[in-house]
Amino acid sequence: MDESWFRLVSDGVWRYLDEVVAHAKGERGTLAREAGRTAAAWRTLLRLHGGAGHCRRCRRRGLCLVWQVAIGYFIRRLPGQ
């Protein structure tokens, strides 16, 4: 997998998580806390699964399933959106 392509999509994932947390902070209360916790969990999971060429955890070439799910939900539009 091309490193520049991975950088582009991973930047999009981080940006999405940042936007969700920023939006939730305006809401206050439980929503803000849970959005922050969920985003932190995703960030940790994605860091554990490394970069473009080889997933350190899955020992797989290319995008592992963790990154595929993150890109699918945070970058692509889901049906009906």
N, C-alpha and C positions, 0 to 999 in steps of 0.2 A: 504494500500500500504506500502511496506517495505521502511523504511526511507533511508537505504543504497542504494537501487535502485534509489530512487528519487534523492539522492545526486549525484549519478553517472551521471544521465541524465541531471540534472540541471547544473552540472559543465560543461558538454559538450555544453549546450546552451550558458553559459557565455563565454566559450572559443571561440565558433564560433563568437559571437558578437565582442569579443576583436580582433580576427583575421581580421574580415571585416573592422573594424575601422583602424587597423594598416596598412592593405593593401591600403585602400583608402587614408590614409595620404601621402603615396608615390606618389599619383596621383595629389594631391593639388587641389585647386579650388572647384568648386561646388560639385563634387563627394565626396570629403573628408568631406565637411560640411554636406551634406545630409546623408551620411553614419553615421556620428557621431550623428546627430539628430535622425535618425531612430533607431540606437542602443540604445541611451538614452531612447527613448520612450518605446522600448521593455523591457529594464531593469526595468523601472518604473512600467510598466504594470505587469510584472512577480513578482516583489516584492509585489505589491498590492494583488496578487493572492496566496501568501503564499507558504506553503510547501506541503509535501507529503500526510498527512493524511486527511486534511480538508481545502478546499479553504475558506479563510476568506471572500472573496467578494461574491463568488457564493453560499456559504453555502452548498457545495457539498462534499461528501466523495470521496476520491481518486483524480485523476487528473481532473481538470476542463477543459473546452474547450480551455481556453487561453493557458494552458500548453500543451495540446494535439496539438494545432496548432504550437506552438514554437518547440516542439520536432519533429513534422512531417516535418517542413520546415528547421530547423537548424541542426538536428541530422541525420534523415533518408535521404536517397538519393531519390530524386524525379524521376519519370519515365523519362528515356532518359538521365540521368546524369551518 
